[in-house]
Amino acid sequence: MELPFTFLLFTIATFQLCFPSSNSQAATNASSDQLALLSFKNTITDDPTGALRPWGNISAASYCQWLGVTCGTRGQRRGRVTALELPGLNLSGIISPALANLTFLRSLDLSQNHLHEYGIGNEVSTQGDIFSYGILLLELFTAKRPTDDAFLEGCSLRQYIEMGLPHKITEIIDQSLFITEQSGAYKSEIINKEDVDVTCIASVLTVGIQCSKEESTERTQINDALRELHMIRDQKIRQHS
């Protein structure tokens, strides 16, 4: 399916603001880009052309040479992923929320793939399928899908997240975001759970919940959802200024 890339890129940018970007050297160096790309590969369930098979088979210093990956060549962008373009490969799976760690990403093209399955046959569209966009928000932060076994009986993905707000944020979001790095006897988290802005995440997840209400008449409109995300982003920017 073809995703609304404007929405997706904006959502990833908002996602980045909810997490610390400078609490450790590991969070700011190029190794986090490599981990994000490998996480993306790991959430692909079907790669019929083998396009991503070479990913990870060459040195970390050369991930900029992986298919579909473009890195910057100057200044702070040197050696950092600035574009991920994998259109028309018939990839299936979900989009890993670890892409939010690609802090220099400026171009994302995953069109003509099959990267989101909502279990109801709906597709996100630029015309504004608000329900699917809400589910996209929830999936992006939790790495869970409505079709997961845990949601086949009773509790839905939306209800699962509602029960976790606001006090269990670090339990319901994707745990792979807290990948640890080992250097000798020293181990550190790329993102420390104590440093996560739970208020920011709760605000974004609330937008996702409002967009994915079961009754269509209760769902917020796409323009209102994006306006709310803009407000969350602007508030975070003011906090850092």
N, C-alpha and C positions, 0 to 999 in steps of 0.2 A: 504494500500500500504506500501511497505517497503522503508523507507527513507534512504538516504546516510548518515549514522550517523557520519562519519568522517567529511563530509561537514557541517552537522548541528551543531556538537559540536564546530567546528572551528568558525562557524558563530556566535554562542552564545558567545564564548570567545571574538570575535571581538566586538560584541554588548556590552558586559560588559565594554570594554575599553572606549566606547563613553559616558559613564555615570559616574558621580561622585560616588566613592565607600566609601568616608569617610566624606561627608559633614554633616552628622548627625549620632547620635547613632542609630537611627531607621534603617538606611541603612545598618548597619553592624551587627545588632543582629539577633537572630534566628527568630524573628517575621516576618522578610522580607521573610524568607524561607517558613513559613506557608502561607503568603499572596500569594506567587508565586504558591504554590501548589493549593490553592483554586482558583486562577485565571485560572490555567490549567484546573481544574475540570469544571469551569464555561463555558469554551469554547468547552467542549465536548457536542455535540448535541445528541448523542445516545450512551448509555451504556447498551447494551442488557443483560449483565450478572449481572448488578448492582455492578460491582467491585468497583466503586468509591463512592457508596452510603454512606458507613461509614465515608468517609472523611469529617471532620468538625464536627462529632458528638461526638468527644472525646476532651479532653482538649488540649490546644495549646502545653503544655509540652510533649504531647504524639504523636505528628504528626509523629514522627520517627517510630511509630508502624503502620502507615497506609499502606495498601497493596501497594507493589512495591517500598516503600521508605526505603532507608538505610541511616543512619546517622553515622558520625564519632564518635569515642569514646575517642580520645586523642587530647590534645593540642587545637589549634585553631579550629580544625574540630569537636570537641566535641559538639554534639547536632545540627550540621549543616548537611544539606542534601548533601550526596556525591554520591548517585546513585538513579536513577528513572527508574525502569524496569517494564514495563507493556506490555509485548509482547502477541500477540495472543488473545486479548480480544475483537476484532471487534469493537473497539471504533471508533466513527465518530466525525468529527469536525475539528478544526484547532489547531495548537500548539500555545499556548499563548506565546507572547514575554516576558511575566513576568518570564518565565523560566530563562531568562538572569540574574535575581536577585539571582539565586542559585549559588553564587560565589564559592562554594566549590564542585560543581557538577563535577564528573570525569567519570561517566558512565551513558549513556542514551540509553535505549532500548525500542522503541515504534514500533517495527516491527510487521507485520501481523495485522495492524489496518488500518483505513481509515481516515487519519488525514489531508489530503489536497485535495481540489477539485478545479481544475483550470478552469473548464468549457469547456475544449477542449479535455479531455480524455487522456492527456499526464501524464506520471509519471516520477518522478525524478529517475534516475538510477545511479549506480556507474560507468557506462560507460559514463555518462556525457550528460544527457538531459539538455542542457544549458538553454533553454527557461524556463523550469520548475524550475531550480535552481535559475534563476533570479527572477521569481515570488515568490519563497520561500523567498528570501531576502526581497522583497518588503512587503510580507505578515507579515514576522517576525517583522518588524519595525513599521508597520502601523496597524496590526490586521484587515486588510481589505482583501477582496477576489475579484477577477475579476467578480465573479458571484453575488456580492452584487447588490441590486436594483439600487444604485446610478450609477452603471456602465453599466446598461442594454441599455441605449440610449446615443450615442455620446461618451463622455469621458470614456477612459479606466483607469484602475488602474495605468498603467505606465504613461499615460498622466496627471493624477491627481497629481502624485508625481512630474513629471517634472515641472508642473506649480507652485508647492510649493517650489522648489529649487531656490536659497539657503536661501531665506529670511523668509520662513514660516515653517521651520523645526518643531518647537514645536507645530504647528497646525496640521501637517499631520501625525506625529507619534502617536502611540497608547496612548490615553489620560489616560488609566488605569495605565500607568507607573507613573503617578503623584498622586497616591492614597495618601490620607492624613490620619494621625494618630491623634486621639484625646486623650488628657490626661487632664481631668478636663476642665479648660477653655482654655488650650493651644492646638493649632492645628498646626501640621507641616507636610510638604510634605516629603514623603520618598525620592523622587527625586525632587529637585527644578528646575523649568524650566530655571531659569537664569544660572544654573550651567551645563546645558547640553552642550556637545561639539558639536555644530552644524556643524563644519567643518568635524569632524569625521563621523557623521551620513550622511552628504551630500555625502561624499566620498563613503561610503558603498552603499547608495541608487543609486549613479551613476553607480556602478558596476552592481547592479540589473537591472537598466534601459538598460545598454549596453547588458546584457545577454538576455533581453526579447524583443528585437526589433522585429517588425512584420515580416520583411524580414530576413529569416534565414541566408542569406549571409552577413548581417550587424551585426550579433551577435558576440560578443567576444567568444573566445574559453575558455573552462572550466579551462585549465591550466593557461591561462592569467588572468582569473577572480580570481583564487586562489592566483596567484602571486601578484595581486593588493591588495587583502585583507591582504596578508602577509605584504606588504609594509605599509598599513594603521596601522596594529597592531604594527609593529616594530617602526614606527614613534611615536605612542602613548607611547610605552614603553620607548623610549629615552626621551620623554618629562617628564616622571615620575622619571627617574633615576637621 
